[in-house]
Every structure is written in C-alpha cells, then in structure tokens.
Amino acid sequence: MTSHDSGNASARGLVGVIGGVGPAATVCFLDKVVRLTAADTDQEHVELVVLQHSSIPDRTAFILGTSPQDPGPVMARDARRLSSLGVDFIVVPCNTAHFFTAEVEAASSVPVLSIVDETLDEVARDGAVRTVGLLATSGTLTSGVYQRAAQARG
C-alpha cells in the first residue's frame, strides 16, 4: 500500500495522467478507467492525478514541421510535476504524443506506461495476428512510433 491513501485503489498505485494532448482522448481514457475498473464502491476506483494541460503545443504540427513549438519540454515538465505529487507511474492517453515519450521518461523519476507497447503486447497475445491496421492521425503515422516499435519486436 502506498503512503498517499488507503483502501483497495492504493494497492494499484497512484496514476499520473499527462492529459490535454487530445482533450477528448484524455476524457475517453478516464471513462474507460472508471468503466473497466472492478469496483463495488467509489473508494475502490483507481486513484489518478490528471493534468488536463490542453495548452501544450500542437504535437502533430511539430511532428509534421508546420510549427516550431516543441511539446516535448512541456510534457517533460508535466511529468516532473506528476512525479513530485507522488504518482507511481505516468500514462499519456494520446498516441501522437508518444513521439515525445523518451523526453517524458528522462524527466520523470517514475515509469511511463507506453500505449504503443501495451497495444503491441495485446496484438502479440494472439499469435495468429499477421497484419494489424492502425487508425491514426497524420502525426502518429509520420512519427513512426508504432512502426519502429513493431519492427523492434520482429
């Protein structure tokens, strides 16, 4: 059990969420966390600290080279803020924002859970899958985060 709270939720840890890079993606993620958590009471739900930081510079525009404003340093600063609040790990619900994961990881003293790795882990669970389709923004496709991770796994 962590020191920041008590009850069943604390056994799972305090989750830090870098949100706002895709405000709707963040809300969708939070909705899924609530709906998919096996909880009989409010107190059994996952403890989260959410930074809904929608003024982070546009990640797709930076990746595509149409904006010089780099969201990486802002996301790294948010990771440090979450770390200072005692989170046990950090999630970023936006696929495109995973282009900046290395910078976020370097700034944080806690692990950053990768939506890319989790997705590929799920695909790998079914050994029969040979082709995977990816619905993504132009920023996600251009960044190559899924392609590189999939190639690294063979």
C-alpha positions in Angstrom: 0.0 0.0 0.0 1.3 3.5 -0.9 1.6 6.3 1.6 -0.7 8.7 -0.2 -4.0 7.0 0.6 -5.7 3.9 1.9 -8.1 1.2 0.6 -8.0 -1.1 -2.4 -7.3 1.6 -5.0 -3.9 2.4 -3.4 -2.7 -1.2 -3.9 -2.8 -0.4 -7.6 -0.8 2.8 -7.1 -1.4 6.4 -7.9 -1.6 7.1 -11.6 -0.4 10.3 -13.2 -2.0 11.3 -16.4 -0.5 13.8 -18.9 -3.7 14.9 -20.5 -4.9 17.6 -22.7 -2.8 16.4 -25.7 -6.0 15.3 -27.2 -8.5 16.5 -24.5 -11.1 14.1 -25.9 -8.5 11.2 -25.7 -7.9 12.0 -22.1 -11.7 12.0 -21.3 -12.1 8.8 -23.2 -9.3 7.2 -21.3 -10.7 8.3 -17.9 -14.1 7.0 -18.9 -12.6 3.6 -19.7 -10.6 3.5 -16.4 -13.8 4.1 -14.5 -16.0 1.7 -16.5 -13.4 -1.1 -16.7 -12.3 -1.0 -13.0 -13.8 -3.8 -11.0 -15.2 -1.7 -8.1 -18.2 -2.0 -5.9 -17.8 1.4 -4.2 -16.4 4.7 -5.2 -13.5 4.1 -2.9 -12.3 1.1 -4.8 -11.6 3.0 -8.0 -8.2 3.9 -9.4 -6.6 7.0 -7.8 -5.5 9.4 -10.5 -3.8 12.8 -10.8 -4.8 14.3 -14.1 -3.1 17.3 -15.7 -5.5 18.3 -18.4 -3.0 20.6 -20.0 -4.6 21.5 -23.3 -2.2 24.4 -23.9 0.6 22.0 -24.7 1.9 23.0 -28.2 0.3 21.0 -31.0 2.2 17.7 -31.3 1.1 16.9 -34.8 2.1 20.4 -36.1 5.5 19.9 -34.6 6.0 16.4 -35.9 4.9 17.5 -39.4 7.2 20.5 -39.3 4.5 23.1 -39.5 5.2 24.6 -36.1 8.5 25.2 -34.2 6.7 24.9 -30.8 8.0 21.7 -29.3 5.6 20.0 -26.9 8.3 17.7 -25.5 9.7 20.1 -22.9 6.2 21.0 -21.7 5.2 17.3 -21.4 8.5 16.7 -19.6 7.7 19.5 -17.1 4.3 17.9 -16.6 6.0 14.5 -15.9 8.2 16.2 -13.2 5.0 17.8 -11.7 3.3 14.4 -11.5 6.4 12.8 -10.0 6.6 15.5 -7.3 2.9 14.7 -6.5 3.9 11.1 -5.7 2.5 9.2 -8.7 3.7 5.6 -9.1 3.6 5.7 -12.9 2.5 8.0 -15.7 0.3 7.5 -18.7 -0.2 9.6 -21.8 -3.6 8.7 -23.4 -2.6 10.3 -26.8 -1.0 8.1 -29.4 0.6 11.0 -31.2 2.2 12.3 -28.0 4.2 9.1 -27.7 6.6 10.6 -30.1 7.9 12.6 -27.0 8.0 9.6 -24.6 11.8 9.5 -24.3 11.8 13.1 -23.2 9.0 12.5 -20.7 10.8 9.4 -19.4 14.0 11.2 -19.0 12.3 13.9 -16.9 10.5 11.6 -14.6 11.6 9.5 -11.7 8.7 7.1 -12.2 7.9 4.8 -15.1 5.9 5.9 -18.1 3.5 3.3 -19.3 3.5 3.2 -23.2 0.3 3.0 -25.1 2.4 1.7 -28.0 4.0 -1.1 -26.1 0.7 -2.1 -24.4 -1.0 -2.2 -27.8 1.7 -4.3 -29.3 1.7 -6.6 -26.3 -2.0 -7.1 -26.8 -1.5 -7.9 -30.5 1.3 -10.4 -29.6 -1.0 -12.3 -27.2 -2.8 -13.7 -30.3 -0.1 -15.5 -32.2 -2.3 -15.7 -35.3 -2.3 -12.0 -36.0 -0.1 -11.2 -39.0 -1.5 -7.9 -40.2 -2.6 -5.0 -38.0 -4.4 -1.9 -39.2 -3.8 1.4 -37.4 -6.3 4.2 -37.4 -4.1 7.2 -36.5 -3.5 10.9 -37.0 -1.0 12.0 -39.6 1.3 12.9 -36.7 1.2 9.4 -35.3 1.8 7.9 -38.8 4.6 10.3 -39.6 6.3 9.9 -36.3 6.7 6.2 -36.9 6.3 5.3 -33.2 4.2 2.2 -33.9 6.2 1.1 -36.9 9.5 1.3 -35.1 8.2 -0.5 -32.0 6.7 -3.2 -34.2 9.9 -3.7 -36.2 11.9 -3.8 -33.0 9.7 -6.8 -31.9 10.1 -8.5 -35.3 
